């Protein structure tokens, strides 16, 4: 079997499960209670002279995965990266969006923030996202701040993840136009925000760690731990820090839009006011005007990639403008974990750093999707390289699938402008390194096909909607 996590052992490291069968009467089939995630199968002590491969069968399991979406481009390496990510999403989507199909086998909220978007852009099927949103809504019975895994019997969660929840509701709504479902989930936003309010400081900024369970870790920032070493994690756990408050800003803006959709104008206004207060307080307490960057938290001068990429991603205003922060993030590169890379690259696209973002997605740096491929990956991994310092990492972790999102939504620029894709826009951001590309995006109205080509320095774009019959 294949697993990751815990101590390093062998290729990639981690605990390995092993099943032993004591045969009596040589049954034709051994039935196991739990499915296993693995890449290779090796049989020992075969008692016949010859083993016929046709006699060995494996039943594979995954949630229905119609590949209605797809892509092509003039960069063959990126086509391989896209396929790596798509296959990770396929096998990582079971009865929910798994963290991984091996050691975790559970729906992680932060992981799903990325996996759900990739899954929608490939399949167009929003049913599994609806289930996940319901699972986490139910988890509020266990934990007022929402659990980080659902369904689960363990209380406690990660505030980084919880603050992303309304953005997942938005993604579901823009794809489906299911306003009644959004209304039914407004109570989750109210519950989460009441919980958040219990840990404001005097500036109404969110402090790092709080939990009803003593000693329970509730701030992730990045994973595995070595990827966040330059960030002042110890200080950020106790103080108001830039990462959580950038997420909190995004939470408030997203919640305001959802309240507006449901006609809750006063609640929407309150959320926008709260977002303005967060931005003002961050600028007052965490902004280093000399460097044009946010510090990691209110009591440090340390400025890092982690402290600034989320602010770019969620649109937190930098008092001196975002140009120096965007330059800083671009120079830092993917000096982070593969999950956090989403926020880095998204922030660069938002700041107009298209070529820099593309280099991170398709480049060959040590921390890159190319590294996975060079090391034999067949689905996207939990970490850039499984030979990392803590030996933690699964061979299938769809939280690494963000290139699927960036190709469709940023580079090809396809986005709904009204619920259910009744209307949509195509505003591509094509990097200089690409001469040709195409994408298929499944929607409730049909499949949108878009292609672009560069000739004589000019880019031509064409698109068509193949409407459902």
C-alpha positions in Angstrom: 0.0 0.0 0.0 0.9 3.7 -0.2 0.6 6.2 2.5 2.3 9.3 3.8 2.6 10.8 7.3 4.6 10.3 10.4 8.1 9.0 10.2 10.1 8.7 7.0 10.3 5.2 5.6 11.2 4.2 2.1 10.0 6.2 -0.9 8.1 9.2 0.4 7.9 8.1 4.0 5.1 7.3 6.3 3.1 4.5 7.8 2.4 1.6 5.5 -0.6 -0.7 5.9 -0.1 -4.4 5.3 -2.9 -7.0 5.1 -2.2 -10.7 5.8 -4.6 -13.4 4.8 -4.5 -16.8 6.3 -6.2 -18.9 3.7 -8.4 -21.9 4.5 -10.0 -23.6 1.5 -8.5 -21.1 -0.9 -11.4 -18.7 -1.3 -11.6 -17.0 -4.7 -11.8 -13.6 -3.2 -10.9 -11.8 0.1 -13.3 -9.0 1.0 -12.0 -6.1 3.1 -14.0 -3.6 5.0 -12.1 -0.5 3.9 -10.8 0.6 0.5 -7.1 1.0 0.1 -5.3 3.7 -1.8 -2.2 2.3 -3.6 -0.1 2.7 -6.7 1.4 -0.8 -7.0 0.4 -4.4 -6.1 3.1 -7.0 -5.4 2.2 -10.7 -4.8 4.6 -12.9 -2.8 4.8 -16.7 -2.4 2.7 -17.5 -5.4 2.5 -21.3 -5.4 1.8 -21.9 -9.1 4.5 -22.1 -11.7 3.1 -19.1 -13.5 1.0 -16.2 -12.4 -1.5 -15.1 -15.0 -2.1 -11.3 -14.6 -5.6 -11.8 -15.9 -6.4 -13.7 -12.6 -5.6 -10.5 -10.6 -8.4 -8.0 -10.5 -8.9 -4.7 -8.6 -12.1 -2.8 -8.3 -11.4 0.9 -8.4 -13.6 3.4 -6.6 -14.2 7.1 -7.2 -17.1 9.5 -7.3 -18.5 9.7 -10.9 -16.0 11.7 -12.9 -17.1 12.7 -16.4 -14.3 14.6 -18.0 -16.4 17.3 -19.6 -13.7 19.8 -19.1 -10.2 19.7 -20.6 -7.4 21.7 -22.1 -4.5 21.8 -24.5 -1.6 24.3 -25.0 1.7 24.9 -26.6 3.6 23.8 -23.5 3.6 20.0 -23.4 5.0 20.0 -19.8 2.0 22.0 -18.6 -0.4 19.5 -20.3 1.2 16.8 -18.2 0.8 19.0 -15.1 -2.8 19.5 -15.8 -3.3 15.8 -16.3 -1.5 15.1 -13.0 -3.8 17.4 -11.2 -7.0 16.1 -12.9 -6.1 12.5 -12.0 -5.5 13.6 -8.4 -9.0 15.1 -8.2 -10.5 12.0 -9.8 -9.1 9.6 -7.2 -9.3 12.1 -4.3 -13.1 12.5 -4.8 -15.0 9.7 -3.1 -18.0 10.2 -0.9 -16.6 13.7 -0.4 -13.5 15.7 -1.4 -10.8 13.7 0.5 -7.6 15.1 1.8 -6.2 11.9 0.4 -7.5 8.4 -0.3 -4.9 6.8 2.0 -4.2 7.9 5.5 -6.9 10.6 5.8 -10.0 9.5 3.9 -11.9 12.5 5.1 -13.3 15.7 3.8 -10.9 18.6 4.8 -12.5 22.0 4.4 -9.3 23.9 3.3 -8.4 21.1 0.9 -11.9 21.2 -0.6 -11.6 25.0 -1.2 -9.2 24.0 -4.0 -10.4 20.5 -4.9 -14.1 21.5 -5.3 -13.2 24.3 -7.8 -11.0 21.9 -9.8 -13.7 19.2 -9.8 -16.4 21.7 -11.0 -14.2 22.9 -13.8 -13.5 19.3 -15.0 -16.9 17.7 -14.4 -19.5 20.4 -14.0 -21.1 18.3 -11.3 -22.0 20.4 -8.2 -23.7 17.7 -6.2 -20.7 16.6 -4.3 -19.9 20.2 -3.3 -23.4 20.6 -2.0 -23.0 17.5 0.1 -19.7 18.9 1.5 -21.3 22.2 2.4 -24.0 20.4 4.3 -21.6 18.1 6.1 -19.7 21.2 7.4 -22.9 23.0 8.3 -23.9 20.0 10.4 -20.4 20.1 12.1 -21.4 23.3 13.8 -23.4 21.1 16.3 -20.0 19.8 17.4 -17.8 22.9 17.2 -19.0 26.6 17.0 -16.1 27.3 14.7 -16.8 24.4 12.4 -14.7 21.3 12.3 -11.8 21.0 9.8 -13.0 17.6 8.7 -16.5 16.5 8.1 -18.2 14.2 8.7 -16.2 13.5 11.8 -16.6 12.7 15.5 -13.6 14.9 16.5 -14.4 18.4 17.6 -12.0 21.3 16.9 -10.9 22.8 13.6 -8.6 25.1 11.7 -9.7 28.8 11.6 -7.7 29.2 8.4 -10.1 26.7 6.8 -13.3 27.9 8.5 -12.9 31.4 7.1 -13.0 30.0 3.5 -16.5 28.4 4.0 -18.6 31.3 2.5 -16.4 31.4 -0.6 -17.3 27.8 -1.2 -21.0 28.7 -0.9 -20.4 31.4 -3.5 -18.7 29.0 -5.9 -21.7 26.6 -5.5 -24.2 29.4 -6.1 -22.5 31.0 -9.1 -22.5 27.5 -10.8 -26.0 26.4 -9.9 -28.1 29.5 -9.1 -29.5 27.6 -6.2 -30.5 30.6 -4.0 -32.8 28.5 -1.7 -29.8 26.5 -0.7 -27.7 29.6 0.0 -30.5 30.9 2.2 -30.5 27.7 4.2 -26.8 28.2 4.9 -26.9 31.8 6.1 -27.0 30.5 9.7 -23.5 29.1 9.3 -22.1 32.5 8.5 -23.8 34.0 11.6 -22.5 31.1 13.8 -18.9 31.4 12.5 -18.8 35.1 12.9 -20.2 35.0 16.5 -17.4 32.5 17.3 -14.8 34.7 15.6 -16.0 37.7 17.7 -15.0 35.9 20.9 -11.3 36.3 19.9 -11.0 39.8 18.7 -8.3 42.0 20.2 -8.7 45.7 21.0 -8.3 46.6 17.3 -11.0 44.1 16.4 -8.4 41.9 14.7 -8.6 38.1 14.9 -6.0 36.5 17.2 -4.2 33.4 16.2 -5.3 30.4 18.2 -8.5 29.7 20.1 -10.2 26.5 20.8 -12.7 25.0 23.3 -10.2 22.1 23.6 -7.1 23.0 25.6 -4.0 22.6 23.6 -5.7 21.9 20.3 -3.9 23.5 17.4 -6.2 25.8 15.4 -3.9 27.7 13.1 -2.3 26.0 10.1 -0.8 28.8 8.0 1.0 26.2 5.9 1.9 22.5 5.8 4.2 20.6 6.4 5.7 22.6 9.1 9.1 23.3 7.5 7.3 25.3 4.8 6.3 27.9 7.4 9.6 28.2 9.2 10.4 31.7 8.1 7.0 32.9 9.2 6.9 33.8 12.9 4.4 31.0 13.6 5.0 31.0 17.4 4.2 34.7 17.7 1.3 34.5 15.2 -0.4 31.9 17.3 -0.8 34.3 20.2 -1.2 37.6 18.3 -3.3 39.0 15.5 -1.5 37.9 12.4 -1.6 38.9 8.7 -2.6 35.5 7.4 -5.8 34.9 9.4 -6.9 38.5 9.1 -6.5 38.5 5.3 -8.7 35.4 5.3 -11.1 37.1 7.7 -11.2 40.1 5.3 -12.1 37.6 2.5 -14.7 36.0 4.7 -16.5 39.3 5.4 -16.5 40.4 1.8 -17.8 37.0 0.6 -20.4 36.9 3.4 -21.6 40.4 2.4 -22.2 39.3 -1.2 -24.2 36.2 0.0 -26.3 38.4 2.4 -27.0 40.8 -0.5 -28.1 37.9 -2.7 -30.7 36.9 0.0 -31.9 40.4 0.5 -30.3 40.8 3.9 -29.1 44.3 3.2 -28.4 45.3 6.8 -26.3 42.2 7.5 -24.4 42.8 4.2 -23.6 46.3 5.2 -22.4 45.2 8.6 -20.1 42.7 7.0 -18.6 45.3 4.6 -18.1 47.6 7.5 -16.3 44.8 9.3 -14.1 44.2 6.3 -13.2 47.9 6.2 -12.3 47.8 9.9 -10.0 44.8 9.4 -8.2 46.5 6.5 -7.8 49.7 8.5 -6.5 47.9 11.6 -4.1 45.8 9.5 -2.7 48.9 7.9 -2.4 50.6 11.3 -0.8 47.7 13.2 0.9 45.4 10.7 2.0 47.6 7.8 5.7 48.4 7.3 5.6 51.6 5.2 9.3 51.4 4.5 9.1 48.1 2.8 5.5 48.3 1.6 4.7 44.9 3.3 2.6 43.5 6.0 4.5 42.1 9.0 3.7 38.5 10.2 1.8 39.8 13.2 1.3 42.9 15.3 4.4 42.5 17.5 7.1 41.8 14.9 9.0 43.4 12.1 9.3 40.1 10.2 7.9 40.3 6.7 7.4 37.0 4.8 5.8 35.5 1.8 3.1 34.0 4.0 2.3 37.3 5.6 1.6 39.0 2.3 0.4 36.5 -0.3 -3.1 36.1 1.3 -3.6 39.9 1.4 -2.9 40.0 -2.3 -5.2 37.0 -2.9 -8.2 38.4 -1.0 -7.7 42.0 -2.0 -6.8 43.6 1.3 -5.7 47.2 0.6 -2.0 47.9 1.2 -1.8 51.5 2.5 1.0 52.3 0.0 -0.5 50.2 -2.8 0.2 46.6 -3.6 3.0 47.0 -6.2 5.9 46.4 -3.8 4.1 43.5 -2.2 3.5 41.9 -5.6 7.1 42.3 -6.5 8.2 40.8 -3.2 5.8 37.8 -3.6 7.0 37.2 -7.1 10.6 37.3 -6.0 10.0 34.9 -3.2 8.5 32.3 -5.5 6.9 29.1 -4.2 8.9 29.2 -0.9 5.9 27.5 0.7 3.8 24.4 0.7 1.8 23.3 -2.4 -1.5 24.1 -0.7 -0.4 27.6 0.2 0.8 28.0 -3.4 -2.8 28.7 -4.5 -2.9 31.9 -2.5 0.5 33.0 -3.7 -0.3 32.5 -7.4 -3.9 33.8 -7.1 -2.5 37.0 -5.5 0.0 37.4 -8.4 -2.8 37.1 -11.0 -4.9 39.6 -9.1 -1.9 42.0 -9.0 -1.3 41.6 -12.7 1.9 39.5 -12.5 0.8 37.1 -15.2 4.2 35.9 -16.4 5.5 35.5 -12.9 2.4 33.5 -11.9 2.8 31.3 -15.0 6.4 30.6 -14.2 5.4 29.3 -10.8 2.7 27.1 -12.3 4.7 25.6 -15.2 8.3 26.2 -14.2 11.0 23.8 -13.1 12.0 25.2 -9.7 12.6 22.8 -6.9 9.2 23.6 -5.5 7.0 23.0 -8.5 4.6 20.5 -10.1 7.4 19.6 -12.5 9.3 18.2 -9.5 6.4 15.8 -8.8 6.5 14.6 -12.4 10.3 14.1 -12.4 9.9 12.0 -9.3 7.4 9.7 -10.9 4.1 11.2 -9.7 1.0 9.9 -11.4 -1.4 12.1 -9.3 -0.6 15.4 -7.6 1.2 15.1 -4.3 0.7 16.6 -0.8 4.1 18.2 -1.0 6.5 19.3 -3.7 8.9 16.5 -3.1 8.1 13.4 -0.9 11.7 13.5 0.3 10.9 16.5 2.5 12.4 17.1 5.9 9.5 15.6 7.9 8.8 12.7 5.6 5.1 13.7 5.4 3.2 13.5 2.2 0.7 11.4 0.3 1.1 10.4 -3.4 -2.5 11.6 -4.1 -3.5 14.9 -2.5 -5.9 17.0 -4.7 -5.3 20.2 -2.6 -2.4 20.4 -5.1 -4.7 20.7 -8.1 -4.8 24.5 -8.4 -3.2 24.6 -11.9 -6.6 23.3 -13.2 -8.3 26.4 -11.7 -5.7 28.9 -12.9 -5.8 27.6 -16.5 -9.5 28.0 -16.8 -10.3 31.0 -14.7 -7.1 33.1 -15.0 -5.2 32.3 -18.2 -8.2 31.5 -20.3 -10.3 33.9 -18.2 -13.7 32.1 -18.2 -16.0 33.1 -15.4 -19.8 33.3 -14.8 -21.1 36.8 -14.5 -24.6 35.8 -13.4 -25.8 32.8 -11.4 -26.0 29.4 -13.1 -23.7 30.6 -16.0 -26.7 32.5 -17.5 -24.1 35.0 -18.7 -20.3 34.6 -18.6 -17.2 36.6 -19.6 -13.9 35.6 -21.3 -11.1 37.8 -20.2 -7.8 35.9 -20.7 -4.5 36.7 -19.1 -2.1 35.0 -21.5 1.6 34.7 -20.5 4.3 35.6 -23.0 5.5 32.0 -23.0 2.4 30.6 -24.5 1.5 30.8 -28.2 -1.6 28.6 -28.2 -4.1 27.1 -25.9 -7.6 25.9 -25.4 -10.0 24.9 -22.6 -13.4 23.3 -22.2 -15.5 24.3 -19.2 -18.7 22.4 -18.4 -21.6 24.5 -17.2 -25.4 24.0 -16.5 -26.0 25.7 -19.9 -23.6 23.5 -21.8 -19.8 23.3 -22.5 -17.9 26.5 -23.2 -15.0 26.0 -25.6 -12.4 28.7 -25.8 -9.1 28.8 -27.7 -6.4 31.4 -28.3 -3.5 31.8 -30.6 -0.6 34.2 -30.9 0.5 35.2 -34.5 2.8 38.1 -35.3 2.6 39.3 -31.7 -1.2 39.5 -31.8 -3.5 37.2 -29.8 -6.8 36.0 -31.3 -9.4 34.5 -29.2 -12.4 32.4 -30.2 -15.1 30.8 -28.1 -18.4 28.8 -28.5 -21.1 27.5 -26.2 -22.2 24.0 -27.0 -25.6 24.3 -25.4 -27.3 21.3 -23.8 -30.1 19.8 -25.9 
